[in-house]
Structure formats: C-alpha cells, structure tokens
C-alpha cells in the first residue's frame, strides 16, 4: 500500500535525522520536510561539516545550476585568462572575410576596437565583406526555447554580435531607435522594429535562422568599418568559408577574459554564453568546427578527472549533456552539486548576490533550484536546494538554511 503524505513526511524526517548533524531545531526540521515534496537539500560548514542533508543522492533535474560545473570545467580546461578570438582575412580581390570562432562577447564596443585597429593597420577599402560561421557545426544539437523572442533563447553561432540579439527602443514620438547608444540601428533592426508595435524598450533574439544573425553581424561591422574610415564598396550580404586563397590579416583577442565571460554567464544566466563556452571546450580540444559530441566528451572527461570516474555521466552524481540547463534529460544529486561547489569556492563571487546570498538559480516548469554559498562569520557555507515539484518553496528553504548559519 502506498504511504500517505504524513507517512512520507515521517519517512523523510527520519532520513533527515539519520543523515545530518542534527543542527536544525525540531520545529525547523518539520518546516523543512513540509516544504519538500520531491527534492533534496544539503548545507555544509566552511570546514566541510554536514549541517543538513536530506535525500542527498536523489537524481533530479538541475536546470541552470549546471552552469556552475560548466564554469568550473571551463576555468580548469581553458584557464581564467583565456581570450576568445575572431580572425580577419584578405584576398587578392580586396575582400575582407570575418571568421568567427565562437566569441560570446563580440559586442558593439569590441567591434569598434576591431575596426579602429584595422584602420590603424592601413586598411582603407573593402570590396566585399564576407562572413564565415563555419567554426561551429551546422545546427548543433542543443536545446533552445522554441518560438521565443526572449534574449536568453538566442541561437548559438560561431559568429554572432551582441549575443545574437537586437536591442530596440522608441522615442516619446514613437520613432524607432537603437536601445544602446553604442550600437547603430542596422537595416535589419529597422525591419524587425517595423513588425512590432511601438512601446517598451526590448531586446529580442534573432531567431532560429542562422542567416538573420549573420546579416546583423555583417551590417553592424559595415557601419563600424565606415565609422573607422574604411569604405565598404558592396553592401550585399556574403557568406563563405575561408580557403587557401585568403591571407590572415588580423587575429583579434577579445578584451574580456574567460573569467569576465563567466561573470556574465552566471550573473545573468545567459544561455547563449553558456552554449558558446560549451562548444568552445570541444573545439579547443579537437579543433574546429566545434561539435556537440566533442564538447560533451571534454566536459565529461574533465568532470571525471576532477570528481571521479563516472562524474558527469552518472545521474546519481551529475549527468551533463550541455551547458545551459535547458535540457530536461540532465540530472544531478545534491551531493554531486555540493562536490562542484567545494571546488568552485575560490570563484564564489562570480555568482549573483541576492539578499546577501551568493547563489545560482535553476528554473524550468516544475523545477525550482538554488546552489551557492551563504556567508557566515567564519566563511562561506555551501548549500544546494533541488526541488522538482509543482510548488516553488526554494526561497523559504533558503531562509531556513540561512537562519541556521546565522545561529551556528
């Protein structure tokens, strides 16, 4: 016979008592068990003592908290000073080819630096501006929010500008303008804006069609080239792959380090940056074009090297197949995520701070998770809250854990 809900709570409470250091008062234990239907919780002291442990080995959907192990693997594999690159080539016909290699922060300010550098190197005229996005495999098998215009749903690309999004705004007279002073309004941005009703400022992604993102990149580079005094003769859009006829003109290293990129990834839970970093892991190991298969292999290899043979493959610890957390096939236990947090602690400040707690959230339908660190008088207390249930109780659970830290 299936146990009743009160019986399940009694069972869960017995597990809590058996697994933890009995740090919670009895009433707090009751409240914690009542808040968790299908989930797990761990809290540890700065010295590693287990203060709370409920269902630590239960495999649950982690959602965006997997961005923490992705960041840890990237730091371990690439190094925090790693810089993303974009290459520029010329041919005998006076064309300029831009080959993207997955830079997630190829933003307007960076493009301005690039075109100024090209001008300083003597470039005055470009016949055709050509874009090469072959650095990533076509249509990588990565989860996307389908039919969403939200910026977090932007498509990955080896060559994308401003996170593969366009930022639009309107004046009080309802005239369309760029939502960023540093970004000129491109013809494509005007076209997109004409489809929308004037209203609130908004950043939209460029959809699932890779050509739209490349068109925006071409138009934005053309405007910045001309602003730097470099004439682009042919305004048409060209997409080709670099061959032996091209000579490398300039190898650009982004001014932002990997650590800076990860700050943006974790602070804003940016899925575009996560996928760019994920694919770059594979490319740095196996070469370009980057593939999902190679990236998964590197991710699992590095997780296994850090945490044990099956880590990254075993749902009871951590099962990762991509870096954004959108895949519902991924799994993590609270114990597995806690092992990540223990190693990630030197980079704790990369996590967003909310009401004094450093934490990464993970949210999907029926998934409400937190992982991070609660500052205490004697250091950081790593904690994991994984709940796959209809009701979002993670904030209340975190308050219980924080009260324990403050009273400890």
N, C-alpha and C positions, 0 to 999 in steps of 0.2 A: 504494500500500500504506500502511495506517495505521501511524504510527510506534509503536515500542514505548515502554513507560513510561520506561526510561532515556533513550531518544532525546528524548522530550518534556522530560525534565528538562534535558538538554543544551541544547535549544532555549530553554527558559525561562531557563537560566543565561546564555545568550548575550544574551537580551533584557535581563536584569538588568545585565550588564556594559555593554551599549550605552546603557542609559537612566539609569544612576545615576552618581554621582561616585566610584565605586569606594571608598566609605568602609568597606564591610564587608570584613573579612579573608576569605580564600578559604574557610576552613572554615565561617565564619558564612554565607557565600553558599550553600554547599552545604546547610547545615541549613535555611536559609530556603526554598530551592527544594523540598527534600524535604517540607516542611510544607504546601506549597500545591499542591493538585490543580487546582482551578478557582477562582482568586481573584486579587486584586491587592493591592499594598502600596505606600504612599508614606510617606516620612518626610522632613520638611524642617527646616532650622535656623531659629532665630528671625529670621535675616536673609533667609530665603527660599531658601537654597541647597538643592538637591535632594540628599539623602544616600542615599536608597534609592528606587527606582522600578521596580516590577515589574508589568507589564500595566496601566499607569495608565488606559488608555481602555476597558478591558473593561467592558461593561454587566452589572451584577449586581443581585440583589435586595438592597436596603439594609436592609429591616426597620426596626426602631425608631430607627436612626440618622437617619431623616428627621425626627425630632423636632427636630434641631438646625436645619435650614433652616426648619422651621415656626416655631421660636422666633425666628430671625433676621428672618423676614418680619413676624412679629407686633410685634417691637420696632421695626422700621423703619416699619411702617404705623400702628400704634396708639400707639407711644411707651411707654417703660417705666413711666410713671406712670399709664397708662390704668387706669380702675376699671370693673369690671362693675357693672351696675345691675339692680335689681328694683323694680318700680313697684307702688304700693298705691292703690286707688281705693275711693270710697264712692258709694252711690246713695241715693235718697230713702227707700228702704225700710230703711236701716240695715245693708246688707250690706257686706262687705269683700271686694274682689277683689284677688288677688295675681297680677300679670302678670310671668312670668319672661322674662328676656332672655339666658339662657344662662350665668349666673354659675356657674362651676365650683366655687367655694369658698363656696357657700351652706351653711355648716356650722352646727352647733348653737350655737357661740359667736356667730356672726354673727346667727343668728335671735334669740338673746337680746337682742342690741343693738337689733335692729329693733323687737321688741315693747316694750322699755323706752322707745324713742323714741316709738312710737305712744301709749303711755300718758302720756308727758310732754306730748304734743301735745293731750291731753284725751280720747282715745278710751277709753270706758268699757264699751261694749256693742256686740256684733256679732250681728246676727240670723242671717245665713248667711255662712259662709266659703267663698269661691269661688276656684277655681284656673284660671288661663289659661296654657296652654302653647303657644299659637299663634305664639309668637315664632320657632319653628323649623318648617320644612315637615314634614308628617306623614311618618313612615318615611323619613328621609333615607338615601340610597344610600351607606352607609358600612359597611365590613366589621366584623363582630362575631364573637367566639368563640361559635359556636352551642352551645346546651345547656350552657353553663358557668356555674357559680355563683360563679366567682372574681371578686374585686372589679375586677380590671383589664379584665374583659369587660362592665362596666356600660354600659347603653344611654345614648346622648346624649339630652338633653331640655332645652327652654328653661327648665323649672322642675324642678329636682331638688335634694334635700337630701343632705348628707353623701355626695357622689359617687355618688348613686343606689344606695347600699348600706345595709345594716343590720349593725351590729356586735353580736354576741351572745356571751354568756358564761354560765357556770354556776357556782354556788357549790359548796363541798365537799359540801353536802347535795343537790346536783343540782337546785337551784332556778334557773330561768332568770332572768337579769338582763341589763341593758344592758352591752355591752362597753366603754362610755365613761361616765365619771362625769358628763360634761356633757350627756349625751343621755338623756332619759327613754325608758322602754320603751313604745312605742306598741302599740295593739291589733294592728296588722299585724305588728309584730315578734314579739309573743307568738304569733300564729298561725303565723308562719314557724318559730319556735323549737319549737313543738309537733310539727312534722313531722320534726324532727331528733332524733337520739339525743344525750342529754347527754354532753358530752365536752370537747374542747379548744375554747378561745375561737376564734371565727371571724367574719370579715366576709364577707358574701355580697351579691351584687348582686341587684337586684330584677327581673331577668329581661327578656324582650323585650317584655312588655306594658306600654305607657306608663301605663296606669291604675294599676298597682301602685306605681310611683314617685310618681305624683300623690297617691295615697291616703296614702302615708307622709309626703309633704310636708304635706298637709292636717292629718293627725293630730299631727305634730310642731309645726306652727305653732299649732294649737289649744292644745296643752299649754303652750307658751311664752306665748301670749297670756294664758291664765288665770293663769300664774305671775306675769305682769306686772300682774295685777289687772284684766284685760279679760275680761268674760264673753262666751262664745260660746253663744248660745241653742240653735241647731240643730246637732246633732252629725253630721248626714249629710254625705256627700261630694258636692260640686257642681263641675262642670267646664263653664265657659262662656268666651266671648270678650268682651273689653272692647268696648263700643259707646259711642255718644254720650251715653247716659243716665248714664254714670259720670263722676265728677269726680276728678281726681288729688288724692290726699291726701298722699302722701309718696313721694319719689323717693330710694331708698336706693343709695348708692355703697358697694361693699364696702370694708372697711378694708384689704384686701390689694391692692397694686398688681399690674400685669401682671408686673412683674419677680418679685414674690413667687409669683405663679401659675406662672410658668415654672420657678422653682426646684423647685416640687413636681412639675411635669410631667417635668422632666429627671432629677431625683434619684430619683424612683420609677417612671419610665417609665409614667406613668399615661395610659392610652388614653382614658379619659373626659375628662380635662382637655384632651388633645390635640384631640379632636373638638369640644369646646366652643369652644376657641380657633379652630380651623379654620373652624367655621360663623360665628363672630363676625366673622372677617375679611370674609366676604362681606356680612354684614348691615350692617357699618359703611360699606361702600362702596355697596351697592344698596338698603339698607333692609330692614326686617323684613316678612314672615318670612324668616329666613335659609334659603338653599338651598345644596345641594352645588354646583350649577352656578355660582352666583355666587362661592362660596368658591374653587373651582378657578380661576376666571378671575382673581381677585385674586391668588391665590398665584402663578400663572404670570406674571402681569403684573409683580409685584414682583420675582420671581426674575430675569426678563428685564431689568428695569431695573437690578438690582444686578450681574448677571453676564454679560449678553449676550442677544441676540435670542431664541435658542431654548432658553435655560436654563430648566429646569422642564418642557420638552416633549421634549427630545432624550435618549433613553436613554444616549447616549454621554457625556452630562454629568450630567443629572438629569431624571428623569421622575417627577413627583409628581401623584397624583390625590386624596390625602387626607393627614391628618397623623399618624395613629397608627403607621403602618408595617405594619399587618396585611395590606394588600393585596399579593399576590404579583405584581401587574401593574406595580408601581413598579420603577424601575431607577435605578442610579447608578453612575458610574465612580468610581474612587478619586480621579482628577484633579478631577472635578466636586465631590466632597465636600470635597476639600482647599481648593478655592476658597471654599466656605462657611466652613470653619474659619479661614481667614485673616481674613475679615471679622468672624467671631464672637469673635475672640480677646479683646476687652475684656470679654466676658461668660463667659470660660472657667470662672470659679469657680461658675457655675450648674450645671456638670456634676458628677456624683458623683465623689468621690475614692476610689479603690481602690488601696491599697498605694502611695500617693504619686503615682498617675497620675490625671489628670482625663480621664474617658472616658465615652462613651455606648455602651452595648452594643446590638446588634440581633440578635434570635434568633427564628428560625422553624425548622420542620423542615428540616434540611439547609442552614441559613443561620446563620453564626456570624461576627458582625462587631464591630469596635470602631472608634470615631473619637473623637479628643480630643487631649490635649496631655500630653507628657512633660516635666516641669520639669527644666531643666538649669541649670548655674551661670550661663549667660548669657541665660536666658529660657526661654520655652515652645517646645517642638518639636512642631508639629502632626503628627499621624500618622493614617493611615487603613488599616484592615485589613478587606478584604471577602473572605469565603470562602463560596462556595456549594458545599459538599461534604459528604460523609457524616460525616467525622471532624472534631471540633472541636479545631483546633490554634491558635486565636487567642491563647490565653494564652502559649503557647510563642513565637509570633511576636512578641508584645508584649515578652516578656523579651529577645529578640534585639535589638529596636529600642532598648529601654531601655539595654542594655549598650553599644550604640553611642553613645548620648547621654552616658553616664557616662564613656566613654573618649575622647569627642571633645574 
